[in-house]
């Protein structure tokens, strides 16, 4: 089954394809020749996820899904949250985003955080929502070279390594995206 994934992010598509059974084939927006960004103007992670999926389904009437992820930091009142990709500016620079978070948390003891992913699947015109959350904490400096986004500064609960210090298989044991995707896969394969 072909599923359009409403993203240009090949890293995310690669992570998800590795988790799906072989009968599923993920196509990104680039694969179907959509090179424009889908707006992310909603006020919630759930809203952005649903908007992107509906945008693709309404345009192509193809089975599709979209995700949105946010890093929610307790001490920062849930920020960067829905603004995670653009926290330090519209250029979506991961290093600038991490640097801003580290600056805002400097000297603070409470570094509790969580990653939240919401996947919206539109299958044969029906919409389904799947959520994955992983709790953890923000460390004082970047560590690791794998992953993307905030992975170098986030350590999941019951771990001593950042997501960026784990390979993809290890990360997927904890990952918010993997947890949401597991729920979607269970739904698709029952």
N, C-alpha and C positions, 0 to 999 in steps of 0.2 A: 504494500500500500504506500502510495506517495503522500507525503504530508508537507505542505509548505510551512516553513518556519519563518515567521515575520521578523527576520533579522538580517543584517549585513555582517554580523559578527561570526566569522568562521570558527573562532575558538569555542564559542558557545555551541555552535552547530556540531562541531567535532565531538565535544563532550557528550552531547545528547545522542548523537548517532552511535557512539560506543556503548551506550546504555540500552538502546532499543534492540529488540529481536531483529534478526536478519530480514524478515519480511517487510520491515518498514524502511523506506528510503526518504531521508530528509533533504528537501531542496530549500536553499536560502533565497532571499529576495534577489540576490545577484544571479542565481541560477535561472530565475524566470524573468530576467532583464528589467528588474525594478531597481534603479540606482538612487532614487530619491530617498531621503529619510522620512519615515512615518512620524508625524508629530507625536510628541509625548508631553501633552499639555494638561493632562488630568492631574487632579490633586492627590491621588492615591496610587499606590503600586497596583492595586486591583484594577483601578480605572484605566491606567496606561496599558495594562495587559489586554483588557477587554477591547479597548479602542483599536489597538493594532490588529488584533485578530479579526474584528468586524470590518476594518478597513480592507484587508486582503480578501475576506470572503465576499464582501459586497462588490468588489472590483472584478474578481475572477470566478466566484462561485466554486472554489476548490476547497477541499478539506484542508484546514490549516490550524496552526496554533501560534501563540505569541507568549512571550514571558516578559515579566518585568521584575527586577530585583532591586532591593535597597538594603543598605547597611544602616541599621538603626542603633544609635549609641545612646545609652541611658542618660549619661551626664549631659548630653547635647539635646535633650528633649526629643529624642527619636531622629535627629538629623544625622547624616544627610538624607536618609529616607528616600522618598520618591525622587529627590534631586541628586542621588548618588553619582550618576555619570557626569553631571555638570556642576558638581559642588563648588569647584574652584573657578568655574567659567564655562562658557559655551563651547570652548574648544575640546571639551571632554578629555582632558589630560590626566591620566591615572596618577602620575607622580605628583602633579599639583594638587589633586584631590587628597592623596594620602598626606602630603605635607601640611595641608590646611587642617586636616583632622588631628595630626600629631601636634601642631601648634595649639589648636584649641584645647587639647587634652593635657598639655604640658603642665606638670605639677599637680594634676588631679589624681586622686586615688581610685575613684570609681571609673573603671574602664570597661564595664560590662557592655556588651554589644550583641547584636544578632543580625544574621543575614536572613532575609525573607524573600522568597521567590513565589510569584503567583503565575501559573500557567493557565491561559484560556484556550481551550480547544473548541473549534467549531467543526462539527462532524455532521454531514448531511443536514446542515442548517440549524442544528441544535447546539447550544452553548453549554460548556462544562468548565468548572473552575477547580484547580488543584493547587494546594499551597504546601510549601516546604519551609521549615524554619530550622536554623542551627544557631544555638547560643554559644557565646564565647566571650573573648575579650580582645581589646586593642593593646598591642605592645608599644614600647617606646621608640622602636626603630624598625626599618624595613629589613626583612630576612627572607631569603629564598629567591629563586629565579623562575619558578614555574607559575602556571595560572595566569590570572590577569586581574585588573581592577584593584580592589583593596586586599587581595590575597596575601601580599607580603607583610601586612600589619595585623592580620586577624588569626588568632589561635582558637580553634573550636574547643568546647568543653572536653575535659578528660584527655587532652593532648598537650604536648609541649612544643610542637612544631606549628608553624604557620601553614596555611593552605599552600603558600608558594614554596614551602620546603617539602611538600608531598608530591609524589607523582599522581597522575590522573586517577589511577585505580585506588590509591590511598585516599585521595580527596573525596572521591565518590562514596566512600564509606560514611562520610560526615555531611557532605554537601547539601545545602538547602535546595539547589537545583535538582540534585539527584533525588532528594526526598519528594519533591513535587512531581518529578518525572516518573518515579516509581508508582505514584498514585495514578498518573495518566496511563502508564503502561498496563497496570492492573485493570483499569477500566477498558482499555482497548483490546485486551487479550482474554476477557472473560466470556 
